[in-house]
Amino acid sequence: MPVEIRNITSPVDIAVSGLRAENLRMNVISANIANANTSRTEAGGPYRRKDVIFSSLMDQLDGVKVDQVVEDYATDFKQVFQPGHPDANAEGFVLMPNVDLPVEMMHLVTASRAYQANAAVLKRYQESVDVTLELIR
């Protein structure tokens, strides 16, 4: 019975895909934090929090890919009482972004740790290649 040889991506490619995905995630989280007080966007309403969706095919060792960056419609905008604000409604409330800074900071730490883990994989892989080359000599 013939053995099927699958195309397996190298550990370097897998780790680099993780680095790229986590870098994009950190950029999106940074945009959320930067726009935490943006009550009016070009679309007219307050800034809506964004999140990154990752995917991986478990039958293929291809690493991780970013499926899409989506806006958070599950969380409502915050209403803040600021009667003098230009975006205030008749009752004096302003719709503010659905960004919760402590949650965003937690996501940023998580993304940063995942980024560090992928960088550690690259470092360990390089060390093992160096040891292998030394043994061959």
Buried (B, 14 or more C-beta within 10 A) or exposed (E): EEEEEEEEEEBBEBBBBBBBBBEBBBBBBEBBBEBBEBBBEEEEBBBBBBBBEBEBEEEEBBBBEBEEBEEBEEEEBBEBEBEEBEBBEEEEBBBBBBBBEEEBEEBBEBBBEBBEEBBEBBEEBEEEEEEEEEEEE
